[in-house]
Amino acid sequence: QVQLVESGGGLVQAGGSLRLSCAASGSILSFNAMGWYRQVLGKQREVVAAITSGGSTNYADSVKGRFTISRDNAKNTVYLQMNSLKPEDTAVYYCNAKKTSWGITNYWGQGTQVTVSS
């Protein structure tokens, strides 16, 4: 069973930085892509950033230039470096991993709270 464990969330002032980590129970090379999503209570979960097994990255327009997704295959960990944080970045951040064989299978972490104060 795949397990994804997030860490690194917390409370930070606007303009500050945080780095989220997502540690997988097995090799992240087994996933076609990994990413970070966020969700505010009462709203839909939205994609923040994603990285493929080949290293290609994509970002939501709202975080481009401020957030960076990266992966360390040796540590089976994906990171989200968040700089210049804004109050509107406040959300629960979830790690996601996708396998695309016989359809798409999504795996999720438990989420980590990020709160940005103004």
DRENDREN-772183 format. One record per residue (C-alpha): residue in three letters; x, y, z. Coordinates in Angstrom, 2 decimals, decimal comma. Example, Ala and Ser with C-alpha at 12.3 -4.5 7.8 and 13.67 -1.06 7.14 Angstrom:
# DRENDREN-772183
<atom ALA <12,30 -4,50 7,80>> <atom SER <13,67 -1,06 7,14>> 
This chain:
# DRENDREN-772183
<atom GLN <0,00 0,00 0,00>> <atom VAL <1,36 3,40 -1,01>> <atom GLN <1,78 5,91 1,78>> <atom LEU <2,51 9,58 1,34>> <atom VAL <3,46 11,60 4,41>> <atom GLU <3,55 15,39 4,26>> <atom SER <5,45 17,65 6,62>> <atom GLY <6,61 21,23 6,82>> <atom GLY <3,36 23,13 7,16>> <atom GLY <2,82 25,80 9,75>> <atom LEU <2,12 29,45 10,45>> <atom VAL <4,12 32,11 8,64>> <atom GLN <3,80 35,83 8,06>> <atom ALA <3,05 37,21 4,63>> <atom GLY <6,23 37,42 2,58>> <atom GLY <7,76 34,47 4,38>> <atom SER <8,73 31,02 3,17>> <atom LEU <7,97 27,41 3,94>> <atom ARG <9,15 24,13 2,46>> <atom LEU <6,77 21,20 2,33>> <atom SER <8,02 17,65 2,05>> <atom CYS <6,22 14,53 0,88>> <atom ALA <7,88 11,25 1,71>> <atom ALA <6,67 8,15 -0,13>> <atom SER <6,75 4,64 1,29>> <atom GLY <8,31 3,30 -1,89>> <atom SER <10,19 4,48 -4,92>> <atom ILE <8,73 7,64 -6,39>> <atom LEU <10,06 6,53 -9,75>> <atom SER <7,09 4,14 -9,83>> <atom PHE <4,77 7,14 -10,22>> <atom ASN <4,19 8,88 -13,53>> <atom ALA <3,78 12,20 -11,77>> <atom MET <3,66 13,72 -8,32>> <atom GLY <2,22 17,00 -7,23>> <atom TRP <0,84 19,28 -4,60>> <atom TYR <-2,78 20,32 -4,28>> <atom ARG <-4,44 22,64 -1,80>> <atom GLN <-7,91 23,01 -0,43>> <atom VAL <-9,71 25,69 1,49>> <atom LEU <-12,71 24,65 3,54>> <atom GLY <-15,80 24,79 1,39>> <atom LYS <-13,89 25,00 -1,88>> <atom GLN <-12,65 22,46 -4,39>> <atom ARG <-9,19 21,02 -4,15>> <atom GLU <-6,92 22,69 -6,71>> <atom VAL <-3,59 21,73 -8,19>> <atom VAL <-0,67 23,90 -7,15>> <atom ALA <2,31 22,24 -8,82>> <atom ALA <3,24 18,96 -10,46>> <atom ILE <6,39 17,17 -11,57>> <atom THR <6,62 14,19 -13,90>> <atom SER <8,95 11,24 -13,59>> <atom GLY <11,02 12,89 -16,31>> <atom GLY <11,33 16,10 -14,31>> <atom SER <8,93 18,35 -16,23>> <atom THR <7,08 20,78 -14,01>> <atom ASN <3,82 22,72 -14,13>> <atom TYR <2,43 25,37 -11,83>> <atom ALA <-0,86 27,08 -11,18>> <atom ASP <-0,78 30,66 -12,44>> <atom SER <-1,33 31,93 -8,89>> <atom VAL <1,97 30,48 -7,67>> <atom LYS <4,25 30,83 -10,70>> <atom GLY <7,48 32,55 -9,80>> <atom ARG <6,92 31,98 -6,07>> <atom PHE <6,69 28,19 -5,62>> <atom THR <9,10 25,52 -6,81>> <atom ILE <8,44 21,80 -6,92>> <atom SER <11,36 19,38 -6,89>> <atom ARG <12,07 15,73 -6,26>> <atom ASP <14,84 13,68 -4,69>> <atom ASN <14,55 10,19 -6,12>> <atom ALA <17,15 8,78 -3,73>> <atom LYS <15,09 9,95 -0,74>> <atom ASN <11,71 9,14 -2,36>> <atom THR <10,65 12,66 -1,48>> <atom VAL <9,00 15,53 -3,30>> <atom TYR <9,32 19,09 -2,08>> <atom LEU <7,39 22,31 -2,50>> <atom GLN <9,41 25,42 -1,76>> <atom MET <7,01 28,30 -1,15>> <atom ASN <8,38 31,84 -1,14>> <atom SER <6,71 35,23 -0,93>> <atom LEU <3,71 33,66 0,72>> <atom LYS <0,40 35,50 0,69>> <atom PRO <-2,63 35,16 2,96>> <atom GLU <-4,52 33,65 0,03>> <atom ASP <-2,07 30,74 0,05>> <atom THR <-3,61 29,63 3,34>> <atom ALA <-4,99 26,11 2,86>> <atom VAL <-4,46 22,45 3,61>> <atom TYR <-1,81 21,19 1,22>> <atom TYR <-1,98 17,62 -0,03>> <atom CYS <0,66 15,52 -1,72>> <atom ASN <-0,52 13,52 -4,72>> <atom ALA <1,02 10,69 -6,70>> <atom LYS <-0,34 9,29 -9,95>> <atom LYS <0,10 5,98 -11,70>> <atom THR <-1,23 5,75 -15,23>> <atom SER <-1,58 2,09 -16,05>> <atom TRP <-5,04 0,70 -16,77>> <atom GLY <-6,42 4,14 -16,05>> <atom ILE <-5,26 6,71 -13,51>> <atom THR <-4,74 5,80 -9,88>> <atom ASN <-4,35 8,65 -7,41>> <atom TYR <-2,69 8,40 -4,04>> <atom TRP <-3,03 11,13 -1,40>> <atom GLY <-1,29 12,16 1,74>> <atom GLN <-3,13 13,24 4,88>> <atom GLY <-2,53 16,94 4,29>> <atom THR <-0,61 19,64 6,10>> <atom GLN <-1,97 23,03 7,14>> <atom VAL <-0,32 26,18 5,84>> <atom THR <-1,49 29,44 7,38>> <atom VAL <-0,19 32,80 6,16>> <atom SER <-0,97 35,76 8,38>> <atom SER <-1,22 39,31 7,04>> 
